[in-house]
Amino acid sequence: MSRHAIIFHGTGGHPNAVWYPWLDRQLTARGYRVERPHYPGVNVEPIAEFLPKVLAGHTFDAETVLVGHSGGAALLLALLDHLPGPVAQSILVAGYAVRPTGAEEPVLQEVYDWDRIRANAGDLYFINSITDPYDCDADQGRLMFTHLGGTQIVRDEGHFGDWNQPYDTFDLLDRLIA
């Protein structure tokens, strides 16, 4: 086994957006093997249909670090709920576990096995903002923290990158990843 990180983009996103390439370079320089898959189906296809593709497309083990942003963070909840064993670390940036707006959220499961997620998540972080324009905010982070424990970090930094919010680096993430 070797140190391995997978960075999941959010809804309508791309692996070359915002801070994803920068984090890839940071982790690669520290000896990680990094994946930044492109999943246009995230939060478009129902999670029950989408999740098997993601599970089959990657290797998850005790040396894996998972980073998800927005819809990619919501995807991490489903992944952790269905993995056969634990990963090293999970970081959910602008994540959510319940619909943040009135919009459909096919990435969300109807129910979660919080105990299983907690057992599989490894060192768990929630990074949310009080000024998230999509309501993937500190209240969402608190909900997940209440169910799962870990560490909740609350900032005032919007969505941590979006089409109208340049966010080319994310030093906090680099510091959090062991």
Beta strands, then each sheet from edge to edge (+ up, - down):
strand 1: 4-8
strand 2: 33-35
strand 3: 64-69
strand 4: 89-93
strand 5: 123-129
strand 6: 151-155
sheet 1: 2+ 1+ 3+ 4+ 5+ 6+
end
